[in-house]
Amino acid sequence: MSRPVLAVHLGAGEWNIDEEMKVKIKQLITQSLEEGYKAGLTGSGVDMVVKAIEILEDSGLVNAGVGSIVDLSGAISMDAGIMYSRYAKAGAVAYVKYPKNPILLARYVMELTDHVILAGEAADKLAEKIGLEKHPGPLDRVMRRYRETMAKIRLGHVDGLRYINSVNLWIKLGFLDTVGAVARDSSGEFAAGVSTGGVFLKMPGRVGDSAIPGAGFYANSCGAAAATGIGEYILLSLLTYNVVQDICRGSDVVRAVGKSLKVMTERYGPGTAGLIAVDVSGKVYGACNTKAMPWGYIDEDGKIRIFV
C-alpha cells in the first residue's frame, strides 16, 4: 500500500496574475488538493480526481463548470473526461450544457454505462435524469467580455485576423484554460481527469481534447497525465497518451513531459499547451509552453507545493 499523491492544474494560457489573483489561485489550488487528498485516504484515485475537479468547477475562477466561457452564440458548452487504470476504462461527455459539474457526468459514463463518450442533448438529458445539479448559466463577467468582444468584431477590430479560424486570436483573448487532475491512489492505481468550457467564442458544436482519452487525459498502470491548451493541437498530437507511454518505456515523468512539450512546440509553436503528470514512483511534474499554468501537488506526506 502507498499513500495518495495528487496534482491539479488551472489551465495553460495568457494568465495576467497580479498579487490579488495569485492569492486566489493559491487558495483554490490548496482547497482542491486538500479535498481531493482527503477523498483518497478512504477512496480511489477516481474519488480524488473527481473531488479535486469538482472544487475547481464550482469556483467560478477558471474556465470549467460555473466559470465556463461561451461560444459564438453566447451559450455555454462543456467537455469533461476521466480515466482510471484499475478499470482500464474512461468516461467522457462532450458539448453538454446542463450539468454544473460535467466531471460527475463523465464519471457516471465511465462507471455505469457501456460507453466512453456521450454528447450533446442526450448527455444533458442523462445528467438531468440522474439528478445532477443544473448549471446556473454564464457568469456576468463572461457575458460582459462576450458582448465587448463581439462589438469589436462587428466593428472590424480584430487586427485583420480571420476570426473563427484564428488560433492566434484565441491565445490573444486568453481563454485557453482547462482544469485537470492526476492521482496515484493508495493501491498504486492511476487516475486522470479534465473539465473545460472550451475555447472562447468557439463555433457551436466544437468539441476539444478534454472529451478524448489519450488527448486531454490518459491513465494506465504506468502513470497518468492531464493536458491543457489548444485542444485541436492536443488532439492531433495525442499528447497525454504519448507522455504516459514514454513513462511505460522507462522515462521518468520529467523527461516524458519535456519530450512531448518539445514536440508540441516544434510542431505548432509556443503558447499551445501544458500538462501535469505522475509516474509509478509517485513523482509529479508540470510544465507548459504558454505564459503561465498555475498548478500544484500534494505528496505522500500531505505536503502541498504550488507553482504560479
C-alpha positions as CSV (number, residue, x, y, z in Angstrom):
1,M,0.0,0.0,0.0
2,S,1.2,3.5,-0.8
3,R,-0.1,6.9,0.3
4,P,-2.0,9.0,-2.2
5,V,-0.4,11.6,-4.5
6,L,-2.5,14.3,-6.3
7,A,-1.8,17.1,-8.7
8,V,-4.1,19.7,-10.2
9,H,-3.7,22.5,-12.8
10,L,-5.8,25.5,-13.6
11,G,-5.0,25.7,-17.3
12,A,-2.3,26.9,-19.5
13,G,-2.7,30.3,-21.2
14,E,-2.2,34.0,-21.1
15,W,-2.8,34.5,-17.4
16,N,-2.5,38.0,-16.1
17,I,-1.6,37.3,-12.5
18,D,-1.4,40.2,-10.0
19,E,-0.9,39.7,-6.3
20,E,-4.6,39.6,-5.6
21,M,-5.1,36.9,-8.3
22,K,-2.1,35.0,-7.0
23,V,-3.7,34.7,-3.6
24,K,-7.0,33.5,-5.1
25,I,-5.2,30.9,-7.2
26,K,-3.2,29.6,-4.3
27,Q,-6.3,29.3,-2.1
28,L,-8.2,27.5,-4.8
29,I,-5.4,25.0,-5.6
30,T,-4.9,24.4,-1.9
31,Q,-8.6,23.6,-1.4
32,S,-8.7,21.4,-4.4
33,L,-5.7,19.4,-3.3
34,E,-6.8,19.1,0.3
35,E,-10.3,17.9,-0.6
36,G,-9.0,15.5,-3.2
37,Y,-6.3,14.1,-1.0
38,K,-8.9,13.6,1.8
39,A,-11.1,11.6,-0.6
40,G,-8.1,9.4,-1.4
41,L,-7.5,8.4,2.2
42,T,-10.5,6.2,2.2
43,G,-11.3,6.1,-1.6
44,S,-9.8,5.6,-5.0
45,G,-8.0,7.7,-7.5
46,V,-11.3,8.4,-9.2
47,D,-12.6,9.8,-5.9
48,M,-9.5,12.0,-5.7
49,V,-9.6,13.4,-9.2
50,V,-13.4,13.9,-9.2
51,K,-13.4,15.8,-5.9
52,A,-10.4,18.0,-6.9
53,I,-12.0,18.9,-10.2
54,E,-15.4,19.5,-8.7
55,I,-13.9,22.1,-6.4
56,L,-12.4,23.8,-9.4
57,E,-15.6,23.6,-11.4
58,D,-17.5,25.3,-8.5
59,S,-15.0,28.1,-8.0
60,G,-16.1,30.4,-10.9
61,L,-12.4,31.4,-11.1
62,V,-11.5,29.1,-14.0
63,N,-12.9,28.0,-17.4
64,A,-14.8,25.0,-16.2
65,G,-18.1,24.3,-14.6
66,V,-19.6,27.5,-13.2
67,G,-16.8,29.7,-14.7
68,S,-17.2,28.3,-18.2
69,I,-16.9,30.7,-21.1
70,V,-19.3,31.0,-24.1
71,D,-19.3,30.2,-27.8
72,L,-20.0,32.5,-30.7
73,S,-23.8,32.2,-29.9
74,G,-23.2,33.3,-26.3
75,A,-24.0,29.9,-24.9
76,I,-22.1,27.6,-22.6
77,S,-21.0,24.1,-23.8
78,M,-18.6,22.0,-21.8
79,D,-16.4,18.9,-22.1
80,A,-15.0,16.6,-19.4
81,G,-13.3,13.2,-19.1
82,I,-11.9,10.8,-16.6
83,M,-9.8,7.6,-16.9
84,Y,-8.8,5.0,-14.2
85,S,-6.1,2.4,-14.6
86,R,-7.9,-0.2,-12.4
87,Y,-10.9,-0.3,-14.7
88,A,-8.9,0.2,-17.9
89,K,-11.8,2.4,-18.8
90,A,-12.6,6.0,-19.5
91,G,-15.7,8.1,-19.5
92,A,-16.3,11.5,-21.1
93,V,-19.0,14.0,-22.0
94,A,-18.9,16.5,-24.9
95,Y,-20.9,19.6,-25.7
96,V,-23.0,19.4,-22.6
97,K,-24.9,22.4,-21.2
98,Y,-27.0,21.1,-18.4
99,P,-24.7,19.9,-15.6
100,K,-22.9,22.3,-13.2
101,N,-20.3,19.6,-12.7
102,P,-19.5,17.8,-16.0
103,I,-16.9,15.7,-14.3
104,L,-19.6,14.0,-12.3
105,L,-21.4,13.1,-15.5
106,A,-18.2,11.8,-17.1
107,R,-17.6,9.5,-14.0
108,Y,-21.2,8.2,-14.4
109,V,-20.5,7.4,-18.1
110,M,-17.3,5.5,-17.1
111,E,-18.7,3.5,-14.2
112,L,-22.3,2.9,-15.1
113,T,-22.6,2.8,-18.9
114,D,-21.1,0.6,-21.7
115,H,-19.7,3.7,-23.5
116,V,-16.8,6.1,-23.4
117,I,-18.3,9.3,-24.7
118,L,-21.8,10.7,-24.6
119,A,-22.5,14.1,-26.2
120,G,-24.9,16.9,-26.5
121,E,-28.6,16.9,-25.7
122,A,-28.8,13.2,-24.9
123,A,-26.0,13.6,-22.4
124,D,-27.7,16.6,-20.9
125,K,-30.9,14.6,-20.5
126,L,-29.0,11.9,-18.7
127,A,-27.5,14.4,-16.3
128,E,-31.0,15.7,-15.5
129,K,-32.4,12.2,-15.1
130,I,-29.7,11.1,-12.6
131,G,-30.2,14.3,-10.5
132,L,-27.1,16.3,-11.2
133,E,-27.3,20.0,-10.3
134,K,-28.1,22.3,-13.2
135,H,-25.6,24.8,-14.5
136,P,-26.7,28.4,-13.4
137,G,-25.6,29.9,-16.7
138,P,-22.7,32.1,-17.7
139,L,-21.2,34.5,-15.1
140,D,-21.7,38.2,-15.6
141,R,-18.0,38.8,-16.2
142,V,-18.1,36.2,-19.0
143,M,-21.1,37.7,-20.7
144,R,-19.6,41.2,-20.3
145,R,-16.4,40.0,-22.1
146,Y,-18.5,38.3,-24.8
147,R,-20.5,41.5,-25.5
148,E,-17.4,43.6,-25.6
149,T,-15.6,41.3,-27.9
150,M,-18.5,40.8,-30.3
151,A,-18.9,44.5,-30.5
152,K,-15.3,44.9,-31.5
153,I,-15.6,42.1,-34.1
154,R,-18.6,43.8,-35.7
155,L,-16.6,47.0,-36.0
156,G,-13.7,45.0,-37.6
157,H,-11.4,45.5,-34.6
158,V,-9.7,42.1,-34.7
159,D,-6.3,43.1,-36.1
160,G,-7.2,41.8,-39.5
161,L,-7.4,38.2,-38.3
162,R,-9.8,35.7,-39.8
163,Y,-11.7,35.3,-36.6
164,I,-13.3,31.9,-36.3
165,N,-10.2,30.0,-37.6
166,S,-7.6,32.1,-35.8
167,V,-5.7,30.3,-33.1
168,N,-3.7,33.4,-32.6
169,L,-6.8,35.3,-31.6
170,W,-7.8,32.5,-29.1
171,I,-4.4,33.0,-27.5
172,K,-4.7,36.8,-27.5
173,L,-8.0,36.6,-25.7
174,G,-6.5,34.4,-23.0
175,F,-9.3,31.9,-22.7
176,L,-7.4,28.6,-23.2
177,D,-7.5,27.3,-19.7
178,T,-8.9,23.8,-18.9
179,V,-8.7,22.3,-15.4
180,G,-7.2,18.9,-14.7
181,A,-6.1,16.5,-12.1
182,V,-3.9,13.4,-11.9
183,A,-3.6,11.0,-9.0
184,R,-1.9,7.8,-7.7
185,D,-4.1,6.2,-5.1
186,S,-3.2,4.1,-2.1
187,S,-3.5,0.9,-4.1
188,G,-1.0,2.2,-6.7
189,E,-3.6,2.8,-9.4
190,F,-3.7,6.0,-11.5
191,A,-6.5,8.4,-12.5
192,A,-6.6,11.4,-14.7
193,G,-9.4,13.9,-15.3
194,V,-10.2,17.2,-17.0
195,S,-13.0,19.6,-17.4
196,T,-13.4,22.7,-19.6
197,G,-15.7,25.3,-21.0
198,G,-13.7,25.1,-24.2
199,V,-12.3,28.0,-26.3
200,F,-13.8,31.5,-26.0
201,L,-16.1,32.2,-29.0
202,K,-15.6,28.7,-30.5
203,M,-18.1,27.6,-33.1
204,P,-21.2,26.0,-31.6
205,G,-20.8,22.2,-31.7
206,R,-17.0,22.3,-31.2
207,V,-15.5,19.5,-29.1
208,G,-11.9,19.8,-27.9
209,D,-9.4,17.4,-26.4
210,S,-11.0,17.2,-22.9
211,A,-13.5,14.6,-24.1
212,I,-10.9,12.4,-25.8
213,P,-8.9,9.8,-23.9
214,G,-5.2,10.0,-24.9
215,A,-5.6,13.6,-25.9
216,G,-6.7,15.7,-22.9
217,F,-6.3,12.9,-20.4
218,Y,-4.9,9.4,-20.0
219,A,-4.1,6.9,-17.3
220,N,-2.8,3.3,-17.2
221,S,-0.8,1.2,-14.8
222,C,2.4,3.3,-15.5
223,G,1.1,6.7,-14.7
224,A,-1.4,9.5,-15.6
225,A,-1.4,12.8,-17.5
226,A,-3.8,15.7,-17.9
227,A,-3.4,18.4,-20.6
228,T,-4.5,22.0,-21.2
229,G,-4.1,24.4,-24.1
230,I,-5.3,24.5,-27.7
231,G,-7.5,21.4,-27.9
232,E,-7.1,20.9,-31.7
233,Y,-3.3,20.6,-31.4
234,I,-3.5,18.4,-28.3
235,L,-5.9,16.1,-30.1
236,L,-3.7,15.8,-33.2
237,S,-0.7,15.1,-31.0
238,L,-2.3,12.6,-28.7
239,L,-0.4,14.5,-26.0
240,T,-1.2,12.6,-22.8
241,Y,-1.1,9.2,-24.4
242,N,2.5,9.8,-25.6
243,V,3.6,11.1,-22.2
244,V,2.2,8.1,-20.3
245,Q,3.6,5.7,-23.0
246,D,7.1,7.2,-22.5
247,I,6.8,6.6,-18.8
248,C,5.9,3.0,-19.6
249,R,9.0,2.7,-21.7
250,G,11.2,3.8,-18.7
251,S,11.3,7.6,-18.8
252,D,10.7,9.4,-15.6
253,V,7.9,12.0,-15.6
254,V,10.1,15.0,-16.1
255,R,11.7,13.6,-19.3
256,A,8.3,12.3,-20.6
257,V,6.6,15.7,-20.2
258,G,9.6,17.6,-21.5
259,K,9.8,15.4,-24.6
260,S,6.2,15.8,-25.6
261,L,6.1,19.5,-24.9
262,K,9.2,20.0,-27.1
263,V,7.4,18.1,-29.9
264,M,4.3,20.3,-29.5
265,T,6.3,23.5,-29.6
266,E,8.3,22.4,-32.6
267,R,5.2,21.4,-34.5
268,Y,2.7,24.1,-33.5
269,G,4.7,26.8,-31.8
270,P,4.9,28.3,-28.3
271,G,1.7,29.2,-26.4
272,T,-0.1,26.0,-27.3
273,A,-0.1,23.5,-24.4
274,G,0.7,22.5,-20.8
275,L,0.3,19.4,-18.8
276,I,0.7,17.7,-15.4
277,A,1.7,14.0,-15.0
278,V,2.6,11.4,-12.3
279,D,4.7,8.3,-12.6
280,V,4.9,5.0,-10.8
281,S,7.3,6.4,-8.2
282,G,4.7,9.0,-7.3
283,K,6.8,11.7,-8.8
284,V,4.8,14.6,-10.1
285,Y,5.7,17.2,-12.8
286,G,4.0,20.0,-14.6
287,A,5.2,22.2,-17.5
288,C,3.8,24.4,-20.2
289,N,4.9,26.4,-23.3
290,T,2.5,29.2,-22.5
291,K,2.8,32.4,-20.4
292,A,1.7,30.5,-17.3
293,M,0.0,27.4,-16.0
294,P,-0.9,27.6,-12.3
295,W,-0.6,24.1,-10.7
296,G,0.3,22.3,-7.6
297,Y,0.5,18.9,-5.9
298,I,0.2,17.2,-2.6
299,D,2.7,14.5,-1.8
300,E,2.6,11.2,0.1
301,D,3.2,13.1,3.4
302,G,0.3,15.6,2.7
303,K,2.7,18.5,1.9
304,I,1.5,20.9,-0.7
305,R,3.6,22.7,-3.3
306,I,2.1,25.3,-5.6
307,F,3.6,26.9,-8.8
308,V,2.0,30.2,-10.0
